[in-house]
């Protein structure tokens, strides 16, 4: 099956033209993002779709999502066929943990080399990998190494042994090696929980059901080596690393040293494996983690309801701040590692969903913010359901609600969601209702992903603000790559409600031909000579 990275336009728009009209200067006329052509790439600068399997798609009628259900919906993520128009065009898939676990979220594993029965079997995982690769999708797993479940056999055996020791007797790792797998103490310390029926305590910074692993233990590191070999040998393309700042509490240097070891361990098995770490802190701090050699770290400064993107869209920051902040952080990251690959994201499973950020939004703000994330440098991430404008805030379960495939919550394949979830009101409707509407959020996301992927320099280039065009509601920047085969582009974003007319000559814009545009309404971007009219909340891409 031919791999597809970008599709032609969908839902009410004309099919991609074999010939294009020319403007008065003899150049190709600007086209909507929905009509952009494919550019084939194969590196770590991708568009990744995050899935919570539990809530994504159910295949067996029990209301819980599973791997078979995910496989049946891979064509929605990317069907691998240039001739179809219904998929998103994402080229990477990240699933939250799929290992056996006593919790619904499964970040507390009881076995790192198996699949939770609620989700399926190892054979299902193998099929998922094969089907992803057939569509040009790389697959990365979520790997939580900071802690296990208290029900993991390692902890159970260690706890049983310590509880059996006579008072005051020291443990012997030759008798029970698993006591060295965790951080046990006879003294109560911050972040430690009491071990029942004993005078022992164990470190569990997140929750008493998640005992922290002793990552200095050679035996634990040996187990981790086997875990990564196990999954990489099955075709898994890499890992999302959970809570990397918590491996060693308040000890950045030790965290970085462990990540360096982990990166070397993974790359020794598969040099092309991709790693992305969750370092939930400021860019000043997580930028230092690139010293480890790990490919990517999530860009928290731009994410969430208080991040750069939402602040700009809501008007709390000038539009120009978006370009300035991107350029500043690119300089910061490159000062630590020339090989960094930023991992921009807008929301994830721990954050309130973005459709709730904007009061009285008709959808245009939700759309624009999603596109801004996709216009960032690096490997961009999209959380499932954001492309539908799903809502959910408050408790974590609400942020992980069922994917809205159908209007009928009890329809085929629909999930019931986590047990304690408070089902939010889905303001913009299901995929079923949005699909036929060219102006829907999902069709806008399809176009935004196509725009990102049609110009490889967007993900791979360096950001330079265009000062002459920057302003309160106008953000303008160029992207330039060292690779001369990637042409420089200028991207202009109008974050305001009203159209703006720009004089490219007065601004001395370095790139002036309107090549493509992405709009939230019906009006296109229009160029006449050096004058460009950009609709409210519109995006324009310029080339030479």
Buried (B, 14 or more C-beta within 10 A) or exposed (E): EEBBBBBBBBBEBEEBEEEEEEBEEEBBEBBBBBBBEBEEBEEBBBBBBBBBBBBBBBBEEEBBBBBBBBBBBBBBBBBBBBEEBBBBBBBBBBBBBBBBBBBBBBBBBBBBBBBBEBBBBEEBBBBBBBBBBEBBBBBBBBBBBBBBBBBBEBBBBBBEBBEEBEEEEEBEBEEBBBBBBBBBEEEEEEBBBEBEEBEBBBBBBBEEBBBBBBBEBEBBBEBBBEBBBBBBEBBBBBBBBBBBBBBBBEEBEBBBBBBBBBBEBBBEBBEEBBBBBBBBBEBEEBBBBBBBBBBBBBBBBBBBBEBBBBBBBBBEBBBBBBBBBBBEBBEBBBEBBEEBBBBBBBBBBEBBBBBBBBEEBEBBBBBBBBBBBBBBBBBBBBBBBBBBBBBBBEEBBBBBBBBBBBEEBEEEBBBBBBEEBEBBEBBBBBBEBBBEEBBBBBBBBBBBBBBBBBBBBBBBBBBBBBEBBBBEBBBBBBBBBEEEEBBBBBBBBBBBEEBBEBEBEEBEBBBBBBBBBBBBBEBBBBBEEEEBBBBBBBBBBBBE
